[in-house]
Amino acid sequence: MHRVSVGLAIAALLAATSPAISVSAIKQTQPTNARTPGGQEKKQSEDSQTKAPVAGDQSKDQIQLKARLVSMTVTVLDPLGRFVTGLDKRNFQVFDDGVKQEITHFSDEDAPLTLGIIYDVSGSMGDLTSRSFQTLRRFFDTSHQEDEYFIIAFNNRARLVQDFTTSPSEIMSRVIFVKAKGSTALYDGVYLGIEKARQGRHQKKALLIISDGEENSSRYSGRELREMLKESDVPVYGIGISQLYAGMGTLQSLSGWSGGMTFAPADEPQTRDIYTRIALMLRHQYAIGFYPTDAASPVDWHKVQINVSAPRGLGRLSLNYKKGYRSFVR
């Protein structure tokens, strides 16, 4: 991917109309609330269990027993790039391979999450390593107080350097003075992060990659990691720390396969603002779940499309989510 085009694409996501990333645009972090000004925010969480089958309907009963809940984490943005809160289930439509599905689970709760920080300490990061990690304080300042974290550092190999903790100070003290060296096993770091995140105590999970996106030393291949990301419920969010946007295509692919997003700050002030932006985004997302009507389908990969009907005055909304799921029938 051409470096300049990648920079412009990421800038277009974060700014309203300017072709370059604007600090003033990024600082518009207060979410847009779709509910009426005088109304209270309504937290919805519906029973995700299947309805009891009609007695005697054996075929339906068998299909429901095979069905599993497909859950999607959805981020909704307005034309200015601000997060849209206050939508409810009736604002969304879900299609599985073109067939409309019943939304059986919906939540917009500001719930705590398990977050794995995948931190690049390879030689290609140079002096960007410590500076990029120091700005991470902005993320913790805006995060949910009950979030739990772990951190995986990688250069020529990936290793867990901080197990689950709710203390940001423990995270900061681990690697803030680390010196970057060695080759780059990015894929191994992300793979290990997904496996670790699955052990977290919170249902909501995510990974945050801090890297220049270079990859040259992993045991796992890009194909293996892609399959892992597509099958997991752990979205990946990347912060590309590189003045030349090297490796941005790799970070975009990783986040795209998982239903996450990648950001490309142009300088240190924008990096601080993007950390705040990501923290707010993780707190203002929608969880949408459904039981596939064709649970026994032999299709290997199901394509999911989610539409949103915007209340008047919000303009054209954009959605970010994982675009499919692996079939439950193997």
BELJOGI-V207225 format. One record per helix or strand of 3 or more residues. SS is the DSSP state (h for helix, s for strand). FROM is the first residue (numbers start at 1). TO is the last residue. If there is no record, write none. Layout:
# BELJOGI-V207225
ss: (SS	SS)
from: (FROM	FROM)
to: (TO	TO)
This chain:
# BELJOGI-V207225
ss: (h	h	h	s	s	h	s	s	s	s	h	h	h	s	s	h	h	s	h	s	h	s	h	s	s	s	s)
from: (3	23	58	69	83	89	92	99	103	113	123	128	137	148	158	168	186	204	222	235	248	261	268	286	301	318	324)
to: (14	26	66	77	85	91	96	101	107	120	125	134	142	154	165	175	197	211	231	240	258	263	283	291	308	320	326)
